């Protein structure tokens, strides 16, 4: 028996709408990564883009459990000596609430060229408005 590999014209990319209101960040990111990767489809292939597009709204209303809201920090480095910056979760959710979900999903996708393509399938918005009404995203219950 030969392994089945889907052809490019057989792969259908759907659009999903996720409301992040009062959802735990890690569980939300894990489900979004699964849909973006295509693992929920029977034709899933690890080396192909078989996943769907996901639009996340209300990113500023995502929550963390326990004391993580006070303890979690995001790291970035300028590339220069002593250029480390640690941004607390509370400041990140106030200034850039989209990045919180984007970084959580990024950590759950492959770290290669396919992962970079898959990352472009995630659209995150702080409020309820988004410019993807034309794609008619179906609501995804998590």
MDTraj code that builds the backbone (N, CA, C; nanometers):
import mdtraj as md
import numpy as np

residues = "UNK UNK UNK UNK UNK UNK UNK UNK UNK UNK UNK UNK UNK UNK UNK UNK UNK UNK UNK UNK UNK UNK UNK UNK UNK UNK UNK UNK UNK UNK UNK UNK UNK UNK UNK UNK UNK UNK UNK UNK UNK UNK UNK UNK UNK UNK UNK UNK UNK UNK UNK UNK UNK UNK UNK UNK UNK UNK UNK UNK UNK UNK UNK UNK UNK UNK UNK UNK UNK UNK UNK UNK UNK UNK UNK UNK UNK UNK UNK UNK UNK UNK UNK UNK UNK UNK UNK UNK UNK UNK UNK UNK UNK UNK UNK UNK UNK UNK UNK UNK UNK UNK UNK UNK UNK UNK UNK UNK UNK UNK UNK UNK UNK UNK UNK UNK UNK UNK UNK UNK UNK UNK UNK UNK UNK UNK UNK UNK UNK UNK UNK UNK UNK UNK UNK UNK UNK UNK UNK UNK UNK UNK".split()
xyz = np.array([
    [0.0828, -0.1180, 0.0000],
    [0.0000, 0.0000, 0.0000],
    [0.0873, 0.1245, 0.0000],
    [0.0428, 0.2250, -0.0724],
    [0.1150, 0.3508, -0.0774],
    [0.0489, 0.4514, 0.0160],
    [0.1290, 0.5423, 0.0666],
    [0.0771, 0.6473, 0.1538],
    [0.0062, 0.7516, 0.0697],
    [-0.1133, 0.7905, 0.1148],
    [-0.1914, 0.8905, 0.0435],
    [-0.1386, 1.0297, 0.0773],
    [-0.1126, 1.1099, -0.0245],
    [-0.0738, 1.2492, -0.0079],
    [-0.1726, 1.3353, -0.0841],
    [-0.2389, 1.4281, -0.0170],
    [-0.3363, 1.5118, -0.0870],
    [-0.2690, 1.6053, -0.1870],
    [-0.3354, 1.6257, -0.2992],
    [-0.2868, 1.7190, -0.4009],
    [-0.3266, 1.8610, -0.3609],
    [-0.2640, 1.9583, -0.4210],
    [-0.2887, 2.0980, -0.3861],
    [-0.4334, 2.1384, -0.4125],
    [-0.4947, 2.0857, -0.5193],
    [-0.6329, 2.1234, -0.5504],
    [-0.7348, 2.0491, -0.4639],
    [-0.6937, 1.9458, -0.3926],
    [-0.7844, 1.8717, -0.3039],
    [-0.7951, 1.9361, -0.1659],
    [-0.6988, 2.0197, -0.1304],
    [-0.6965, 2.0797, 0.0029],
    [-0.7879, 2.2013, 0.0054],
    [-0.8796, 2.2033, 0.1003],
    [-0.9722, 2.3147, 0.1153],
    [-0.9383, 2.3888, 0.2446],
    [-0.9171, 2.5195, 0.2348],
    [-0.8840, 2.6018, 0.3507],
    [-1.0071, 2.6795, 0.3928],
    [-1.0666, 2.6429, 0.5067],
    [-1.1848, 2.7107, 0.5588],
    [-1.1428, 2.8272, 0.6484],
    [-1.2408, 2.9090, 0.6862],
    [-1.2189, 3.0205, 0.7774],
    [-1.3000, 2.9971, 0.9030],
    [-1.2378, 3.0173, 1.0193],
    [-1.3026, 2.9990, 1.1480],
    [-1.2920, 3.1269, 1.2298],
    [-1.3931, 3.1535, 1.3109],
    [-1.3964, 3.2701, 1.3981],
    [-1.3975, 3.2216, 1.5429],
    [-1.3029, 3.2698, 1.6230],
    [-1.2907, 3.2291, 1.7627],
    [-1.3050, 3.3524, 1.8503],
    [-1.3919, 3.3444, 1.9505],
    [-1.4075, 3.4510, 2.0486],
    [-1.3247, 3.4142, 2.1716],
    [-1.2260, 3.4968, 2.2053],
    [-1.1323, 3.4651, 2.3134],
    [-1.1796, 3.5134, 2.4499],
    [-1.3022, 3.5591, 2.4605],
    [-1.3513, 3.6129, 2.5867],
    [-1.3508, 3.5068, 2.6955],
    [-1.2783, 3.5355, 2.8041],
    [-1.2693, 3.4497, 2.9239],
    [-1.2209, 3.3079, 2.8951],
    [-1.1417, 3.2891, 2.7913],
    [-1.0836, 3.1581, 2.7621],
    [-0.9415, 3.1543, 2.8195],
    [-0.8986, 3.0433, 2.8765],
    [-0.7584, 3.0319, 2.9220],
    [-0.6636, 3.0363, 2.8021],
    [-0.5567, 3.1130, 2.8143],
    [-0.4661, 3.1394, 2.7027],
    [-0.4063, 3.0120, 2.6438],
    [-0.3538, 2.9235, 2.7251],
    [-0.2870, 2.8039, 2.6750],
    [-0.3807, 2.7088, 2.6043],
    [-0.4981, 2.6876, 2.6613],
    [-0.5948, 2.5970, 2.5983],
    [-0.6449, 2.6542, 2.4672],
    [-0.6675, 2.7847, 2.4653],
    [-0.7107, 2.8517, 2.3425],
    [-0.6042, 2.8391, 2.2340],
    [-0.4774, 2.8648, 2.2705],
    [-0.3683, 2.8590, 2.1729],
    [-0.3480, 2.7178, 2.1202],
    [-0.3652, 2.6174, 2.2058],
    [-0.3473, 2.4786, 2.1615],
    [-0.4536, 2.4398, 2.0585],
    [-0.5769, 2.4786, 2.0812],
    [-0.6845, 2.4474, 1.9864],
    [-0.6665, 2.5237, 1.8556],
    [-0.6260, 2.6505, 1.8640],
    [-0.6032, 2.7291, 1.7430],
    [-0.4885, 2.6697, 1.6617],
    [-0.3804, 2.6296, 1.7277],
    [-0.2669, 2.5698, 1.6576],
    [-0.3072, 2.4398, 1.5886],
    [-0.3938, 2.3625, 1.6522],
    [-0.4401, 2.2370, 1.5923],
    [-0.5194, 2.2640, 1.4638],
    [-0.6042, 2.3660, 1.4660],
    [-0.6849, 2.3990, 1.3478],
    [-0.5969, 2.4576, 1.2373],
    [-0.5035, 2.5454, 1.2736],
    [-0.4142, 2.6053, 1.1738],
    [-0.3273, 2.4982, 1.1092],
    [-0.2840, 2.4031, 1.1863],
    [-0.1980, 2.2952, 1.1355],
    [-0.2766, 2.1973, 1.0487],
    [-0.4079, 2.1824, 1.0736],
    [-0.4900, 2.0904, 0.9955],
    [-0.5075, 1.9551, 1.0602],
    [-0.4732, 1.9417, 1.1883],
    [-0.4800, 1.8124, 1.2552],
    [-0.6230, 1.7657, 1.2797],
    [-0.7201, 1.8534, 1.2626],
    [-0.8601, 1.8154, 1.2820],
    [-0.9213, 1.7550, 1.1550],
    [-0.8448, 1.7500, 1.0474],
    [-0.8954, 1.6972, 0.9204],
    [-0.8424, 1.5564, 0.8963],
    [-0.9201, 1.4715, 0.8287],
    [-0.8708, 1.3371, 0.7997],
    [-0.7547, 1.3342, 0.7008],
    [-0.7391, 1.4392, 0.6206],
    [-0.6315, 1.4406, 0.5208],
    [-0.5056, 1.5093, 0.5731],
    [-0.4901, 1.5204, 0.7045],
    [-0.3729, 1.5857, 0.7635],
    [-0.2449, 1.5192, 0.7164],
    [-0.1512, 1.6024, 0.6729],
    [-0.0186, 1.5578, 0.6323],
    [0.0826, 1.6502, 0.6988],
    [0.1795, 1.5948, 0.7722],
    [0.2695, 1.6801, 0.8504],
    [0.3519, 1.7785, 0.7685],
    [0.3870, 1.7450, 0.6458],
    [0.4751, 1.8322, 0.5689],
    [0.4019, 1.9236, 0.4717],
    [0.2668, 1.9233, 0.4745],
    [0.1876, 2.0101, 0.3867],
    [0.0997, 2.1040, 0.4677],
    [0.0615, 2.2130, 0.4047],
    [-0.0303, 2.3086, 0.4663],
    [-0.1732, 2.2638, 0.4379],
    [-0.2301, 2.1838, 0.5270],
    [-0.3678, 2.1363, 0.5107],
    [-0.4628, 2.2084, 0.6051],
    [-0.4138, 2.3078, 0.6786],
    [-0.4920, 2.3730, 0.7823],
    [-0.5834, 2.4816, 0.7310],
    [-0.6544, 2.5414, 0.8267],
    [-0.7526, 2.6450, 0.7981],
    [-0.7043, 2.7789, 0.8532],
    [-0.7726, 2.8855, 0.8112],
    [-0.7457, 3.0198, 0.8612],
    [-0.8309, 3.0437, 0.9852],
    [-0.7748, 3.1130, 1.0826],
    [-0.8449, 3.1397, 1.2085],
    [-0.8416, 3.2891, 1.2367],
    [-0.9591, 3.3459, 1.2663],
    [-0.9722, 3.4853, 1.3062],
    [-1.0106, 3.4857, 1.4538],
    [-0.9311, 3.5514, 1.5362],
    [-0.9568, 3.5585, 1.6804],
    [-0.9989, 3.7008, 1.7139],
    [-1.1124, 3.7145, 1.7838],
    [-1.1605, 3.8457, 1.8271],
    [-1.1593, 3.8511, 1.9798],
    [-1.1689, 3.9718, 2.0336],
    [-1.1673, 3.9966, 2.1782],
    [-1.0397, 3.9433, 2.2435],
    [-0.9262, 3.9702, 2.1839],
    [-0.7991, 3.9213, 2.2368],
    [-0.7664, 3.9837, 2.3723],
    [-0.8175, 4.1036, 2.3994],
    [-0.7854, 4.1676, 2.5273],
    [-0.8600, 4.1036, 2.6441],
    [-0.9562, 4.0164, 2.6168],
    [-1.0351, 3.9534, 2.7235],
    [-0.9890, 3.8116, 2.7556],
    [-0.8748, 3.7694, 2.7007],
    [-0.8217, 3.6368, 2.7310],
    [-0.7713, 3.6386, 2.8755],
    [-0.7721, 3.5234, 2.9421],
    [-0.7320, 3.5223, 3.0827],
    [-0.6265, 3.4153, 3.1076],
    [-0.5586, 3.4310, 3.2196],
    [-0.4628, 3.3333, 3.2674],
    [-0.5118, 3.2809, 3.4017],
    [-0.4765, 3.1581, 3.4334],
    [-0.5207, 3.0998, 3.5600],
    [-0.4133, 3.1198, 3.6661],
    [-0.4540, 3.1137, 3.7910],
    [-0.3608, 3.1236, 3.9025],
    [-0.2928, 3.2589, 3.9093],
    [-0.1644, 3.2587, 3.9457],
    [-0.0873, 3.3824, 3.9602],
    [-0.0115, 3.4188, 3.8339],
    [-0.0395, 3.3488, 3.7233],
    [0.0377, 3.3717, 3.6012],
    [0.0216, 3.5140, 3.5475],
    [-0.0928, 3.5765, 3.5724],
    [-0.1123, 3.7131, 3.5240],
    [-0.0124, 3.8089, 3.5871],
    [0.0338, 3.7797, 3.7085],
    [0.1325, 3.8643, 3.7751],
    [0.2754, 3.8190, 3.7488],
    [0.2961, 3.6895, 3.7210],
    [0.4307, 3.6349, 3.7120],
    [0.4827, 3.6184, 3.5694],
    [0.3944, 3.6047, 3.4707],
    [0.4371, 3.5771, 3.3332],
    [0.5054, 3.6984, 3.2721],
    [0.6193, 3.6741, 3.2043],
    [0.6923, 3.7807, 3.1374],
    [0.7289, 3.7361, 2.9968],
    [0.7334, 3.8325, 2.9050],
    [0.7735, 3.8072, 2.7675],
    [0.9146, 3.8613, 2.7485],
    [0.9984, 3.7835, 2.6798],
    [1.1393, 3.8174, 2.6616],
    [1.1638, 3.8627, 2.5190],
    [1.2439, 3.9673, 2.5055],
    [1.2938, 4.0054, 2.3737],
    [1.4338, 4.0613, 2.3912],
    [1.5099, 4.0576, 2.2838],
    [1.6487, 4.1013, 2.2903],
    [1.6787, 4.1860, 2.1683],
    [1.7497, 4.2972, 2.1901],
    [1.7792, 4.3886, 2.0807],
    [1.8936, 4.3380, 1.9937],
    [1.9748, 4.2450, 2.0463],
    [2.0904, 4.1975, 1.9730],
    [2.2194, 4.2598, 2.0223],
    [2.2084, 4.3631, 2.1051],
    [2.3249, 4.4288, 2.1624],
    [2.3506, 4.3751, 2.3029],
    [2.4707, 4.3968, 2.3510],
    [2.5053, 4.3554, 2.4869],
    [2.4125, 4.4246, 2.5869],
    [2.3572, 4.3479, 2.6757],
    [2.2667, 4.4039, 2.7766],
    [2.1336, 4.4478, 2.7200],
    [2.0982, 4.4023, 2.6009],
    [1.9760, 4.4460, 2.5347],
    [1.8547, 4.3607, 2.5670],
    [1.8553, 4.2946, 2.6814],
    [1.7406, 4.2114, 2.7198],
    [1.6267, 4.2989, 2.7697],
    [1.5066, 4.2638, 2.7321],
    [1.3889, 4.3342, 2.7807],
    [1.2869, 4.2293, 2.8247],
    [1.2321, 4.2463, 2.9426],
    [1.1275, 4.1591, 2.9948],
    [1.0016, 4.2425, 3.0090],
    [0.8955, 4.2019, 2.9400],
    [0.7701, 4.2745, 2.9427],
    [0.6691, 4.1919, 3.0212],
    [0.6131, 4.2453, 3.1298],
    [0.5152, 4.1691, 3.2074],
    [0.3849, 4.1499, 3.1295],
    [0.3144, 4.0426, 3.1619],
    [0.1891, 4.0104, 3.0922],
    [0.0897, 4.1252, 3.1021],
    [0.0781, 4.1855, 3.2185],
    [-0.0212, 4.2931, 3.2372],
    [0.0033, 4.4096, 3.1409],
    [0.1310, 4.4476, 3.1209],
    [0.1604, 4.5574, 3.0289],
    [0.1381, 4.5146, 2.8848],
    [0.1718, 4.3898, 2.8517],
    [0.1540, 4.3400, 2.7149],
    [0.0060, 4.3353, 2.6779],
    [-0.0795, 4.2916, 2.7709],
    [-0.2223, 4.2805, 2.7397],
    [-0.2858, 4.4196, 2.7276],
    [-0.2277, 4.5206, 2.7936],
    [-0.2801, 4.6569, 2.7817],
    [-0.2365, 4.7217, 2.6508],
    [-0.1094, 4.7023, 2.6131],
    [-0.0574, 4.7722, 2.4962],
    [-0.0774, 4.6949, 2.3662],
    [-0.0476, 4.5642, 2.3655],
    [-0.0581, 4.4832, 2.2441],
    [-0.1284, 4.3508, 2.2760],
    [-0.2602, 4.3500, 2.2943],
    [-0.3286, 4.2253, 2.3312],
    [-0.3230, 4.1186, 2.2216],
    [-0.3022, 4.1586, 2.0958],
    [-0.2951, 4.0606, 1.9875],
    [-0.1695, 3.9747, 1.9999],
    [-0.0591, 4.0355, 2.0422],
    [0.0679, 3.9638, 2.0497],
    [0.0653, 3.8499, 2.1507],
    [-0.0158, 3.8635, 2.2548],
    [-0.0222, 3.7595, 2.3569],
    [-0.0675, 3.6279, 2.2945],
    [-0.1735, 3.6328, 2.2142],
    [-0.2240, 3.5113, 2.1491],
    [-0.1309, 3.4686, 2.0363],
    [-0.0789, 3.5649, 1.9596],
    [0.0114, 3.5305, 1.8493],
    [0.1361, 3.4574, 1.8993],
    [0.1944, 3.5024, 2.0092],
    [0.3148, 3.4387, 2.0627],
    [0.2849, 3.3017, 2.1214],
    [0.1673, 3.2872, 2.1827],
    [0.1310, 3.1567, 2.2394],
    [0.1115, 3.0538, 2.1280],
    [0.0462, 3.0931, 2.0180],
    [0.0250, 3.0008, 1.9058],
    [0.1565, 2.9754, 1.8333],
    [0.2409, 3.0775, 1.8204],
    [0.3704, 3.0620, 1.7535],
    [0.4541, 2.9546, 1.8214],
    [0.4484, 2.9486, 1.9535],
    [0.5245, 2.8486, 2.0265],
    [0.4759, 2.7072, 2.0060],
    [0.3541, 2.6903, 1.9544],
    [0.2957, 2.5581, 1.9345],
    [0.2989, 2.5128, 1.7894],
    [0.3555, 2.5931, 1.7010],
    [0.3683, 2.5572, 1.5601],
    [0.5120, 2.5132, 1.5319],
    [0.5353, 2.4442, 1.4196],
    [0.6716, 2.4012, 1.3871],
    [0.7660, 2.5200, 1.3688],
    [0.8920, 2.4995, 1.4048],
    [0.9921, 2.6045, 1.3923],
    [1.0696, 2.5850, 1.2623],
    [1.0013, 2.5980, 1.1487],
    [1.0652, 2.5821, 1.0178],
    [0.9883, 2.6653, 0.9159],
    [1.0155, 2.6459, 0.7889],
    [0.9502, 2.7254, 0.6843],
    [0.7995, 2.7027, 0.6827],
    [0.7547, 2.5798, 0.7074],
    [0.6116, 2.5526, 0.7112],
    [0.5458, 2.6261, 0.8275],
    [0.6130, 2.6337, 0.9400],
    [0.5600, 2.7060, 1.0552],
    [0.5419, 2.8532, 1.0261],
    [0.6334, 2.9111, 0.9496],
    [0.6206, 3.0528, 0.9145],
    [0.5031, 3.0751, 0.8207],
    [0.4760, 2.9817, 0.7316],
    [0.3586, 2.9918, 0.6434],
    [0.2311, 2.9770, 0.7254],
    [0.2307, 2.8816, 0.8170],
    [0.1120, 2.8583, 0.8994],
    [0.0818, 2.9775, 0.9895],
    [0.1853, 3.0471, 1.0355],
    [0.1641, 3.1613, 1.1234],
    [0.0873, 3.2729, 1.0544],
    [0.0993, 3.2818, 0.9220],
    [0.0274, 3.3864, 0.8492],
    [-0.1218, 3.3562, 0.8372],
    [-0.1647, 3.2370, 0.8778],
    [-0.3065, 3.2013, 0.8714],
    [-0.3823, 3.2447, 0.9960],
    [-0.3138, 3.3034, 1.0930],
    [-0.3758, 3.3494, 1.2169],
    [-0.3947, 3.4999, 1.2111],
    [-0.5173, 3.5448, 1.2326],
    [-0.5502, 3.6874, 1.2364],
    [-0.6105, 3.7160, 1.3737],
    [-0.5488, 3.8061, 1.4503],
    [-0.5929, 3.8354, 1.5866],
    [-0.6296, 3.9822, 1.5969],
    [-0.7441, 4.0107, 1.6599],
    [-0.7927, 4.1471, 1.6769],
    [-0.8356, 4.1682, 1.8207],
    [-0.8070, 4.2891, 1.8728],
    [-0.8353, 4.3187, 2.0130],
    [-0.9849, 4.3323, 2.0388],
    [-1.0590, 4.3901, 1.9482],
    [-1.2019, 4.4110, 1.9679],
    [-1.2850, 4.3076, 1.8935],
    [-1.4133, 4.3415, 1.8748],
    [-1.5033, 4.2483, 1.8069],
    [-1.5061, 4.2694, 1.6559],
    [-1.4524, 4.3808, 1.6075],
    [-1.4542, 4.4100, 1.4641],
    [-1.3337, 4.3466, 1.3952],
    [-1.3564, 4.2930, 1.2749],
    [-1.2474, 4.2390, 1.1944],
    [-1.2816, 4.2554, 1.0468],
    [-1.1802, 4.2684, 0.9583],
    [-1.2058, 4.2924, 0.8162],
    [-1.2231, 4.1665, 0.7323],
    [-1.2564, 4.0531, 0.7927],
    [-1.2664, 3.9275, 0.7189],
    [-1.4099, 3.8788, 0.7049],
    [-1.5045, 3.9716, 0.6990],
    [-1.6456, 3.9339, 0.6830],
    [-1.6716, 3.8693, 0.5475],
    [-1.5941, 3.9082, 0.4462],
    [-1.6123, 3.8540, 0.3118],
    [-1.5826, 3.7052, 0.3025],
    [-1.4979, 3.6539, 0.3908],
    [-1.4638, 3.5113, 0.3891],
    [-1.5686, 3.4274, 0.4617],
    [-1.6630, 3.4920, 0.5294],
    [-1.7699, 3.4251, 0.6039],
    [-1.7147, 3.3191, 0.6999],
    [-1.6366, 3.3639, 0.8002],
    [-1.5820, 3.2665, 0.8954],
    [-1.6915, 3.2045, 0.9811],
    [-1.6858, 3.0729, 0.9960],
    [-1.7819, 3.0001, 1.0793],
    [-1.7340, 3.0037, 1.2231],
    [-1.8248, 3.0163, 1.3194],
    [-1.7808, 3.0184, 1.4594],
    [-1.7243, 2.8828, 1.5011],
    [-1.6135, 2.8864, 1.5728],
    [-1.5480, 2.7654, 1.6213],
    [-1.5614, 2.7613, 1.7717],
    [-1.6312, 2.6619, 1.8222],
    [-1.6487, 2.6472, 1.9672],
    [-1.5342, 2.5654, 2.0234],
    [-1.4706, 2.6172, 2.1270],
    [-1.3587, 2.5490, 2.1898],
    [-1.3955, 2.5039, 2.3293],
])
top = md.Topology()
chain = top.add_chain()
for i, resn in enumerate(residues, 1):
    res = top.add_residue(resn, chain, resSeq=i)
    for name in ("N", "CA", "C"):
        top.add_atom(name, md.element.get_by_symbol(name[0]), res)
traj = md.Trajectory(xyz[None], top)
